[in-house]
Amino acid sequence: MKHLNPKLKNRLKNTALFVLTLLLVVLTALSWLGDLNLGDLPADSWLGRLYISLSYGEAGGFTLRSGEFPAARPVEIAVQTETGMKGAQYNENAVSGFLSVLEQPIGAALSAATDFELAEESELIEALGKPGVFVRYHCALPLSLIASWMGGSYHASSDPNAQSLFFGADGVLWVRTDLGNLYRCDLHAAPDPELAAEVSGQACTFAAQTMPEQTAVRPETLLLSDTLTLPTVTSTPVDIDIEHAGNSLTVMLEAFGYDTYVRNYPDQTTGMRVFVNNQSTLRVGQEGEIVFRANTAEGGLEAYLKNEIGENGPLTYQVDYARRLLESILQSFSTDASFAFDGCTESEDGKSARLMFRYFIGSVPVEGEEGILAVVEYQDNVLVSAEVHLRTFIQSGISHTILPTKQAAAAATGGPYRLAAGYFVSGTDLVPRRYYLTD
């Protein structure tokens, strides 16, 4: 070394110091990451994804929940072009056909929504005579939730509970809320109704076009001449035989965070089997009743990480977690009944929410108490309560034809009403029928 050029000596020393400093930084970073967990990092940030990759591996089975899988589908959808109008009503396959080409454009349109303002009925009536896309849900849903299910991100300052939406091809969105209020919003993008040119649908019109003098129904009421024939159904509770439930019981217990050998005892008063954890209880009855209660937040089920919440808010994740929980329970007891999210109530501070899920037969809801699959409650990001009613639905072999919307609209008095279809208890059966809804 003493024969080396002084400049070369300094360069080697500087290089050695740089390498040592770099190693020190790497070791410090690794030590810091070792003390972290995913709850300390924004899950959708580059650092959060790096942590996931280092901790779980690229194929470690770890997936971030997006909440984009829809827990409810429209019961009506229609497109209007310069050449005519077609749509689908209470037909799962037909509605899915329209959504296959319109879902992403609708999501993009809702992502472009900004400020809503109250609108006049006369303005909507005029808009309904022009090209556009119409969507109606069974229950009122926050626009942010619909946007998420359609693959969009909601940015508007207000988040009305939408019962129906009409996307005018001229770039105006019309929203009817659960209270009957009408709002409009100018969009930067609107779904093109011509995208559904090759999709099969029934000829239809809006009430505002066919019977403008009929004020007993909402002007956006979708009218079809064709009859709707549906099966009569028998509803029975799922028989949960604890002693012989086997794998079904195991799957259900795991869904609520219990192991197979958790302490349990029979409740002599109610006849239910009670499973006891340190901070929660799970009651299971033979008539398909399942009741989960957490005594503390720590005893509940963590639905998502608080820093996992994106632009669409916590409701998206709460609904998605509850949907997957219910699917797991239904599948464990080989119950192929379909269901959908049926609305929620939230506290003013946004820290608690009560969600309801309803049984559907095909695309038609089961109304009343008979149709309630579950009610779940959240405190922040923790599911602390769930009441589940497992039922099976068997077709009786008898079909029932309900009144076409065009005739039902013409016969309406008073109002204004919305037209809907649903299954109602009639004796020992569930019978479909058309009915009127007020806001």
C-alpha positions in Angstrom: 0.0 0.0 0.0 2.9 2.4 0.8 3.9 2.2 -2.9 0.5 3.2 -4.1 -0.4 6.6 -5.5 -1.8 8.8 -2.7 -4.9 9.6 -4.9 -5.5 5.9 -5.4 -5.2 5.3 -1.6 -7.8 7.9 -0.9 -10.2 6.5 -3.5 -9.9 3.0 -2.0 -10.6 4.4 1.5 -13.6 6.3 0.3 -14.9 3.3 -1.5 -14.5 1.1 1.6 -16.3 3.8 3.7 -19.2 4.0 1.2 -19.6 0.2 1.2 -19.6 0.1 5.0 -22.1 3.0 5.2 -24.4 1.2 2.7 -24.2 -2.0 4.7 -25.1 -0.1 7.8 -28.1 1.5 6.1 -29.3 -1.9 4.8 -28.9 -3.6 8.3 -30.8 -0.7 9.9 -33.6 -0.9 7.4 -33.9 -4.7 7.9 -34.0 -4.2 11.7 -36.7 -1.6 11.3 -38.8 -3.7 9.0 -38.5 -6.6 11.4 -40.3 -4.6 14.0 -43.1 -3.6 11.6 -46.4 -5.3 10.8 -48.7 -4.6 7.9 -51.0 -2.6 10.2 -48.2 0.1 10.4 -48.1 0.6 6.6 -50.6 1.8 4.0 -51.4 -1.5 2.3 -51.6 -0.1 -1.2 -48.4 1.9 -0.9 -45.1 0.7 -2.5 -43.6 0.2 0.9 -46.7 -1.9 2.0 -46.4 -4.0 -1.1 -42.7 -4.5 -0.6 -43.3 -5.6 2.9 -45.9 -8.1 1.7 -43.5 -9.4 -0.9 -40.6 -9.8 1.5 -42.8 -11.3 4.3 -45.1 -13.5 2.4 -43.5 -14.0 -1.1 -45.0 -13.3 -4.5 -47.0 -16.5 -4.4 -47.6 -16.8 -0.7 -51.4 -16.7 -1.0 -51.6 -13.1 0.4 -54.0 -10.9 -1.4 -55.2 -7.4 -0.7 -59.0 -7.1 -0.6 -60.4 -4.7 -3.1 -64.1 -5.0 -2.3 -64.9 -4.9 -6.0 -66.9 -8.1 -6.1 -70.5 -7.0 -6.1 -72.7 -8.0 -3.2 -75.8 -6.8 -5.1 -76.7 -6.7 -8.8 -79.2 -4.4 -10.5 -82.7 -5.8 -10.8 -83.4 -3.6 -13.9 -81.2 -2.3 -16.6 -82.0 -0.8 -20.0 -80.3 1.1 -22.9 -82.0 3.7 -25.1 -80.6 4.7 -28.5 -81.8 6.7 -31.4 -83.4 3.5 -32.9 -85.2 2.2 -29.8 -85.0 0.9 -26.2 -84.3 -2.6 -24.8 -83.7 -3.9 -21.3 -84.0 -6.6 -18.7 -85.9 -6.9 -15.5 -85.6 -9.6 -12.7 -83.6 -11.8 -15.1 -80.1 -12.6 -13.8 -78.6 -13.8 -17.1 -80.1 -11.0 -19.1 -78.9 -8.3 -16.7 -75.4 -9.9 -16.6 -75.4 -9.7 -20.4 -75.8 -5.9 -20.3 -73.3 -5.5 -17.5 -70.7 -7.4 -19.4 -70.3 -4.5 -21.8 -71.5 -1.6 -19.6 -70.0 -2.3 -16.2 -66.6 -0.6 -16.8 -68.1 2.5 -18.6 -70.6 2.9 -15.7 -67.7 2.7 -13.2 -65.7 5.3 -15.2 -68.7 7.6 -15.3 -69.3 7.3 -11.5 -65.6 8.0 -11.0 -66.0 11.3 -12.9 -69.0 12.4 -10.7 -68.3 15.6 -8.8 -71.0 17.9 -7.4 -74.7 16.9 -7.3 -77.5 19.4 -7.3 -81.3 19.0 -6.9 -83.1 18.6 -10.2 -86.7 19.1 -11.4 -88.9 16.2 -12.5 -89.5 18.0 -15.8 -85.8 17.9 -16.5 -85.6 14.2 -16.0 -88.7 13.6 -18.1 -87.0 15.4 -21.0 -83.8 13.5 -20.5 -85.5 10.1 -20.5 -86.5 10.8 -24.1 -82.9 10.8 -25.2 -80.2 8.1 -25.5 -78.8 6.8 -22.2 -78.3 3.9 -19.8 -80.7 3.1 -16.9 -80.0 1.0 -13.8 -82.2 0.2 -10.8 -81.3 -1.7 -7.7 -83.7 -3.5 -5.3 -82.6 -1.3 -2.4 -81.0 2.1 -2.1 -77.2 1.9 -2.2 -74.5 4.6 -1.6 -73.0 5.7 -5.0 -69.5 5.0 -3.6 -70.5 1.3 -3.2 -71.9 1.0 -6.7 -68.8 2.7 -8.1 -66.5 0.2 -6.4 -68.5 -2.7 -7.7 -68.4 -1.3 -11.2 -64.6 -1.0 -11.0 -64.5 2.7 -10.3 -63.4 5.1 -7.5 -65.8 7.6 -6.1 -64.6 11.1 -5.5 -67.7 13.3 -5.2 -68.2 15.3 -1.9 -71.7 13.8 -1.3 -72.6 10.2 -1.4 -76.4 9.8 -2.0 -78.2 6.5 -1.5 -79.2 5.7 -5.1 -82.3 3.7 -5.9 -82.0 4.2 -9.7 -79.6 5.9 -12.1 -79.9 7.3 -15.6 -76.7 8.1 -17.4 -77.6 10.4 -20.3 -75.4 10.0 -23.3 -75.1 13.9 -23.2 -73.0 13.5 -20.1 -75.6 14.1 -17.3 -76.2 11.6 -14.5 -79.6 11.5 -12.9 -80.0 9.9 -9.5 -83.2 9.0 -7.6 -82.6 8.5 -3.9 -84.3 6.3 -1.4 -86.2 9.4 -0.1 -87.5 10.1 -3.6 -85.2 13.1 -4.2 -83.9 13.7 -7.6 -80.3 14.8 -8.2 -78.2 15.6 -11.3 -74.5 15.7 -11.9 -72.5 16.7 -15.0 -70.0 14.0 -16.0 -66.8 14.1 -18.0 -67.7 10.7 -19.4 -70.9 8.7 -19.9 -71.5 5.1 -20.9 -72.3 4.7 -24.5 -75.7 2.9 -24.9 -74.5 1.7 -28.4 -72.0 -0.6 -26.5 -75.0 -3.0 -25.8 -76.0 -3.1 -29.5 -75.4 -6.8 -29.7 -76.9 -7.7 -26.3 -80.3 -9.3 -26.3 -83.0 -7.6 -24.3 -86.8 -7.0 -24.2 -88.4 -4.0 -25.8 -89.3 -1.5 -23.2 -90.1 2.1 -22.5 -90.1 4.6 -19.6 -93.4 5.6 -18.1 -92.7 9.2 -19.0 -92.7 8.2 -22.7 -95.6 5.8 -22.8 -98.1 7.4 -20.3 -96.9 10.9 -19.6 -100.3 11.7 -17.9 -99.8 8.9 -15.4 -98.3 10.6 -12.4 -98.9 7.8 -9.9 -95.6 6.1 -10.9 -92.2 7.6 -11.2 -91.3 8.8 -14.7 -88.3 6.5 -14.9 -90.4 3.4 -14.2 -89.3 0.7 -16.7 -92.3 -0.7 -18.6 -92.3 -4.1 -20.3 -95.3 -5.7 -22.0 -94.1 -9.3 -21.4 -95.4 -11.2 -18.4 -93.0 -12.5 -15.8 -93.6 -16.2 -14.8 -91.9 -17.4 -11.6 -92.1 -20.6 -9.6 -93.9 -20.8 -6.2 -91.4 -21.8 -3.6 -91.4 -23.6 -0.2 -89.0 -22.3 2.5 -87.7 -24.4 5.3 -85.0 -23.8 7.9 -81.7 -25.7 7.6 -81.5 -28.5 10.1 -78.2 -28.1 11.9 -77.6 -31.3 13.7 -74.6 -30.5 15.9 -73.8 -34.1 16.7 -73.5 -35.1 13.1 -72.7 -31.9 11.3 -69.0 -33.0 10.8 -67.1 -30.9 8.3 -70.0 -28.4 8.0 -69.7 -27.5 11.6 -65.9 -27.2 11.4 -66.1 -24.8 8.5 -68.7 -22.7 10.3 -66.6 -22.5 13.5 -63.5 -21.5 11.5 -65.4 -18.8 9.8 -66.1 -17.2 13.1 -62.6 -17.8 14.4 -63.2 -20.9 16.6 -61.3 -24.1 16.5 -63.1 -27.5 16.4 -62.5 -28.4 20.0 -63.6 -25.1 21.6 -65.5 -25.4 24.8 -69.3 -25.7 24.3 -72.5 -26.6 26.1 -76.2 -26.9 25.5 -78.5 -24.0 26.5 -81.4 -25.7 28.3 -83.6 -22.6 27.9 -83.2 -22.0 24.1 -82.1 -25.4 23.0 -79.1 -23.9 21.2 -75.6 -25.1 21.4 -73.3 -22.4 22.8 -69.6 -22.2 21.8 -67.5 -20.1 24.1 -64.2 -18.3 23.3 -62.3 -16.0 25.6 -64.1 -12.9 24.3 -67.0 -14.0 22.2 -69.8 -16.6 22.0 -71.4 -18.4 19.1 -74.9 -19.9 19.5 -76.1 -22.4 17.0 -79.7 -23.7 16.9 -81.2 -26.7 15.0 -83.6 -24.4 13.1 -80.8 -22.8 11.1 -80.1 -20.0 13.7 -76.6 -18.8 14.2 -75.8 -15.9 16.6 -72.3 -14.5 17.1 -71.6 -11.9 19.8 -68.2 -10.4 20.7 -67.9 -9.2 24.3 -65.0 -6.8 23.3 -63.6 -5.4 20.1 -60.7 -7.9 20.5 -63.1 -10.7 20.4 -64.6 -9.7 17.1 -63.6 -10.5 13.6 -61.2 -8.0 11.9 -62.7 -7.3 8.5 -59.8 -5.2 7.2 -56.8 -3.2 8.3 -57.7 0.4 9.1 -55.0 1.7 6.7 -56.3 -0.6 4.0 -59.2 1.8 3.4 -59.0 3.4 0.0 -61.0 6.3 -1.6 -64.3 4.4 -1.4 -64.4 4.3 2.4 -64.9 1.4 4.9 -68.4 0.3 3.8 -66.9 -1.4 0.7 -64.7 -3.6 2.9 -67.3 -4.3 5.5 -69.8 -5.5 2.9 -67.2 -7.6 1.2 -66.0 -9.3 4.4 -69.6 -10.1 5.5 -70.5 -11.4 2.0 -67.5 -13.8 2.0 -68.4 -14.9 5.6 -72.0 -15.7 4.6 -70.9 -17.5 1.5 -68.6 -19.7 3.5 -71.4 -20.6 5.9 -74.0 -21.3 3.2 -71.6 -23.5 1.3 -70.6 -25.4 4.4 -74.2 -26.6 4.8 -74.6 -27.2 1.0 -77.2 -24.5 0.7 -77.2 -23.0 -2.8 -79.5 -20.1 -1.9 -78.5 -16.8 -3.4 -78.5 -13.6 -1.5 -77.6 -9.9 -1.8 -76.7 -6.9 0.3 -79.9 -5.1 1.3 -78.8 -1.8 2.8 -77.2 -0.5 5.9 -77.5 2.1 8.7 -74.4 3.9 9.9 -73.8 6.0 13.0 -73.3 9.7 12.6 -69.6 9.4 13.6 -69.1 6.6 11.1 -67.7 4.2 13.7 -70.5 1.7 13.7 -72.6 0.2 10.9 -75.5 -2.3 10.7 -75.7 -4.3 7.5 -78.5 -6.5 6.2 -78.4 -9.3 3.6 -81.5 -10.7 2.0 -82.3 -14.0 0.2 -83.1 -13.9 -3.5 -84.7 -16.5 -5.6 -83.1 -15.9 -9.0 -83.1 -12.2 -9.3 -86.3 -11.7 -7.2 -86.0 -10.8 -3.5 -87.8 -12.7 -0.7 -89.6 -9.9 1.2 -90.4 -9.6 4.9 -88.8 -11.4 7.8 -88.7 -14.6 5.9 -86.2 -13.2 3.5 -83.6 -11.9 5.9 -80.4 -14.0 5.7 -78.3 -12.0 8.1 -77.8 -8.8 10.1 -74.2 -8.0 11.0 -72.8 -5.1 13.0 -69.4 -3.5 12.9 -67.5 -1.3 15.3 -64.9 0.4 13.2 -63.1 -2.4 11.3 -64.3 -5.2 13.6 -67.4 -7.4 13.1 -68.8 -7.7 16.6 -72.3 -9.2 16.0 -74.0 -11.4 13.4 -77.4 -13.1 13.3 -77.8 -15.6 10.5 -80.9 -17.5 9.5 -80.1 -20.5 7.2 -83.0 -21.6 4.9 -83.5 -23.7 1.9 -85.9 -22.9 -0.9 -87.5 -25.7 -3.0 -89.7 -25.1 -6.0 -93.2 -26.5 -5.5 -93.7 -27.2 -9.2 -96.4 -24.5 -9.5 -95.7 -21.4 -11.6 -97.2 -18.0 -11.0 -97.5 -15.2 -13.6 -97.3 -11.7 -12.2 -98.8 -8.6 -13.6 -96.7 -6.9 -16.4 -95.3 -3.5 -15.4 -97.2 -1.7 -18.1 -100.5 -2.9 -16.7 -99.5 -2.3 -13.1 -98.4 1.2 -13.9 -101.7 2.0 -15.7 -103.7 0.7 -12.7 -101.8 2.8 -10.1 -103.5 5.6 -8.3 -102.1 8.0 -5.7 -98.3 7.7 -5.5 -95.9 8.4 -6.9 -94.9 4.8 -6.7 -92.0 2.6 -7.8 -92.9 -0.8 -9.2 -91.2 -3.9 -7.8 -91.5 -7.7 -7.6 -90.9 -10.0 -4.7 -91.7 -13.2 -3.0 -94.2 -13.0 -0.1 -95.4 -15.6 2.4 -98.8 -17.1 1.5 -99.8 -20.0 3.7 -96.9 -22.5 3.6 -95.4 -21.1 0.4 -93.6 -18.1 -1.0 -95.6 -16.6 -3.9 -94.2 -14.0 -6.3 -96.2 -10.9 -7.0 -95.9 -7.3 -8.3 -96.3 -4.5 -5.7 -96.1 -0.7 -5.3 -93.4 1.0 -3.3 -93.5 4.5 -1.9 -90.4 6.5 -0.9 
